[in-house]
Amino acid sequence: MYKISMVHNHPSGDATPSRADIEMTRKVKDALSAVGITLHDHLIVSRGGHTSFKSQGLL
């Protein structure tokens, strides 16, 4: 089984996921699942810190 993690940055300094981040992550997760790949996590990094979708219960 394959697993991937996604990572992107927020130059604003706020690592809080936007509604668009959450919706896009769900779409990518569904698409990956259709071909047998698990989305392990999606991380947002910024100067102010980071956010893990997995630890936030968003995956």
N, C-alpha and C positions, 0 to 999 in steps of 0.2 A: 504494500500500500504506500502510495506517495502522499507526502504532506508538504505544504508550503506555508510560508508566512509572508505577509505583505507589510511594507513599511513605506511611509511617506512623511513629509515634513509640513509643519505649519509655520511659515516665516513670521507670522504675527506674534509668536511667542506663547500662544495659548494652545495647548495640546488637546483641548476638548473636541471630541468628534462632532462634526456638523451633521445636520440631517442628510445632506448629500453624501457624506462619508459613510454613514450608516446604511443608506439605501444602496449605494454602490457596492459596499461590502457584502450585503445580502445577495445581490445579483451575481457577484463573482463567486461567492460560496456555492450558490445553486448551480452555476455553470460548471464549476470544478467538480462538484459532486456527480454531475451527469456523466463525467468521464472518469470517475473513480479516484479523484484526488480530494484530499481533505484540506480545508483551510485551517491551519493550526492556530494562527493568530494574525491580527492586523495591528501594527503599532504606528502611533503618530508620535513623532519627535519634534521638539521645539526647544528654544533657549530656556523656556520655563519648566521643562521636564518632559515626561512622556506619558502616553496612555496606551494601555493594552485592551483591545476589545474583549479578549478572552477574560481577563481579570475583572472587567466591568460588566460581564454577563451579556455582552452584545453579540457573542457567537454561540 
